[in-house]
Amino acid sequence: MIYYGKQSISEGDIQNVIDVLRSAFITQGPMIERFEGKVADYCGAKYAVAVTNATSALHIACLAANLGDGDCLWTSPVTFVASANCGRYCGANVDFVDINPKTYNMDALALEKKLRESKKDGRLPKVVIPVHLAGQACDMKKIRKLSEEEGFSVIEDASHALGADYLNKKVGSCEFSDMTVFSFHPVKIITTGEGGMILTNNAETYEKLKMLRSHGITRNSSDMTKDSDGPWYYQQVELGFNYRMTDIQAALGYSQMDRLDEFIRRRRYLAKRYGELLKGLPLKTPYVPNYANPSWHIYVIRIDFDKVKKTKKQIFEEMREKGIALNLHYIPVHTQPYYEKLGHKPGDCPESIRYYEEALTLPLYYDLTDEEQNYVAEALRDVLS
Ligand SMILES: *Cc1c(COP(=O)(O)O)cnc(C)c1O
C-alpha cells in the first residue's frame, strides 16, 4: 500500500539516537539546545523552544501572546483541529477566516474584511494563526500589515512548512510574525517521533515559552519574585506544563536537519513531476503564488466530481483497490461537531466547503520513487476515465 506520507530514517539518524541512549542524559541534556540552535539558524530566527508536539507548541505560543478567557483567536478552517483547539485551551473564543479559492490558505482580503466588521462590535482577535497549508506560505506581508494596524499577534502554524521559502527567506524567520510553530510528527517534513518547536525573535517571548514548557518554573534569579534560598532554589512563578522534548527525540531531529535540504529538493521534484504526469486529467493541480516556494508536505488536487461522474468515495475506494491510500486535508474545522456546538455554521466559510467537496491528497514523501509516482498517476488516470 502506498500511503500519502511517511518518515525517512537513515542509518545516521539511528546512530545519533543510539549515541544519546548511551550518554548520561536521555532528557534535559545537551541535545535539546543543539537541535533548537540548528533549526533557529536554518530558519534565520533568534530563538527556538523545542516541545512535545506542535499542539503543545501552539498552546504555549498562545499563552505567551497573552491569549486568555474571553479573548478571540482566528485561524483558517482548512487545517488540522490543533490550530483552533489551542485557543480553546486558553479559554478564548475561536473564529475562522475563509480560505482563498486559489491558494487554499487563509485569505488576506477575507481577513481584512472580517477585521473591519469585528472592529465595529469591538470583537477584534488577540491572536491570528495563519496556516501554511501543504507548506505553501500565506500572504504574510499583508497579514503582518493588518496585525500592525489592529494590534493582534501572529502565530504561524508552519507544521507543514519547515524548509519552505517565503519571499526568498525561510518560513520560521518570523520576519512577519511573532512566533512560528513547527511539527515533527512522522508524516511532516522532518521527524522526532512526536515533537514540535516554536521560533521567535523576541527575547521576552522566548523566556516565557521556556518557563511555560517546564511547569512555570525558573532557576533564573532575575525572574524570581523573592530572594533565592541557595543553589538548589527554584521558583514557580506561573502555571506551566511539562511539554519538554527528550534528548532522544532531539537527537533524531538534529540528525534529520542535516537531511532537510535533500528532503525539500526531492519533494519539490516530485511535486513538479506530478504537475507533468497529471496533465490533461479533469483536475486542478496546486496554484503557487510568486512569493511562495513550498516545502510540499502534501500534494492536493481538486476534482470536479460532477464532471467525472463519480463520487469522491468511489475514487477513494477504487484507488485503494489499486494499493493507493489517498487522504483528505482537511475536513473544515468549523464543521466538526465540537465547533458546531459552539455555534459555527458550515456557511460561515463557503469557500472551505467547496474545497472540502473537491480536494484529495496524493502520496508524496521523500522515499516515494519515480516508479511509484508513475503508478499513482496511471491509477488516477484509469479511475478518472
Ligand atoms: C500536524 C499538525 C498540527 C499538530 O501537530 P502535532 O505535532 O501532531 O501536535 C498542527 N497543525 C497542523 C496544520 C498540522 O498539520
The ligand as an SDF file (V2000), in Angstrom:
LIG
                    3D

 15 15  0  0  0  0  0  0  0  0999 V2000
    0.3000   18.1190   12.3380 C   0  0  0  0  0  0  0  0  0  0  0  0
   -0.3120   19.4490   12.5450 C   0  0  0  0  0  0  0  0  0  0  0  0
   -0.5070   20.0020   13.8160 C   0  0  0  0  0  0  0  0  0  0  0  0
   -0.2690   19.2390   15.0760 C   0  0  0  0  0  0  0  0  0  0  0  0
    0.9780   18.7120   15.1340 O   0  0  0  0  0  0  0  0  0  0  0  0
    1.3910   17.6710   16.3040 P   0  0  0  0  0  0  0  0  0  0  0  0
    2.8720   17.7640   16.3040 O   0  0  0  0  0  0  0  0  0  0  0  0
    0.8840   16.3380   15.8590 O   0  0  0  0  0  0  0  0  0  0  0  0
    0.7620   18.1300   17.5660 O   0  0  0  0  0  0  0  0  0  0  0  0
   -0.9940   21.2790   13.9010 C   0  0  0  0  0  0  0  0  0  0  0  0
   -1.3030   21.9850   12.8050 N   0  0  0  0  0  0  0  0  0  0  0  0
   -1.1670   21.4780   11.5710 C   0  0  0  0  0  0  0  0  0  0  0  0
   -1.5160   22.3150   10.3920 C   0  0  0  0  0  0  0  0  0  0  0  0
   -0.6840   20.1900   11.4020 C   0  0  0  0  0  0  0  0  0  0  0  0
   -0.5750   19.6680   10.1780 O   0  0  0  0  0  0  0  0  0  0  0  0
  1  2  1  0
  2  3  1  0
  2 14  2  0
  3  4  1  0
  3 10  2  0
  4  5  1  0
  5  6  1  0
  6  7  2  0
  6  8  1  0
  6  9  1  0
 10 11  1  0
 11 12  2  0
 12 13  1  0
 12 14  1  0
 14 15  1  0
M  END
$$$$
